[in-house]
Amino acid sequence: MSGQHNRVRALTARLCLGSLIALGGCAQVTDRVILLPQPDGQPSAVEVASGSQRLLLTQPYAVAERHDGTLRLVKTDAAAVQQAYGAMLAQQPARPRSFIVQFEANANRLAPGAESVVAEMRAALAALPAAELIVTGHTDRVGSVEANDKLSLARAEAVREILVAAGVARAAVTVVGRGEREPLVPTADEVAEARNRRVEIKIR
């Protein structure tokens, strides 16, 4: 199998729900497998196997059903899935979310406009009272590697304080400084790229 679609979201009636399956893997079916759309709109696919039979689902709401030992490909839609499996879907854990806030040059102060992202992040946290967070600071490539390591950690710690002030337990926040090693926009050394001066927050 090709690796072009490396994650999928599938609903398997009576077996599993909302699972992530490597494309190279096969889901053993007792009734049906429904390929759900990815929340971010990215394409996905899953191969369904029953004995020597194989079906590849590549479109949202494509369905593999097994009847009397035979696999067949059918189609459903969002309304039908919600009606049939709404209660099961409601039991899924909240999906991880990611946010990015920008910082001023050579500082650990939020850049103008970051407040709206912080407000959105607080709203997400309100719906996840037991959330765990990974806060990773980054810099552009201006300055030494050592200085940027320290600055990126200081930025991550500044965001942690914002989260703690919003009611998040300090122990639930992991902070990491990656310096200039993982630029959002690759540049030459000593280039002041604003999009690289950031902190990424992953909530799960």
Secondary structure, DSSP 4 states (H G I P E B T S, - for coil): ---SS----EEETTTEEEE---TTSEEE-SSEEEEPPPTT-----EEEEETTEEEEE-STTEEEEEETTEEEEEE--HHHHHHHHHHHHHTSPPPPEEEEEEB-TTSSSBPTTHHHHHHHHHHHHHT-TT--EEEEE---SSS-HHHHHHHHHHHHHHHHHHHHHTT--GGGEEEEE-TTSS-SS---TT---GGGSEEEEEE-
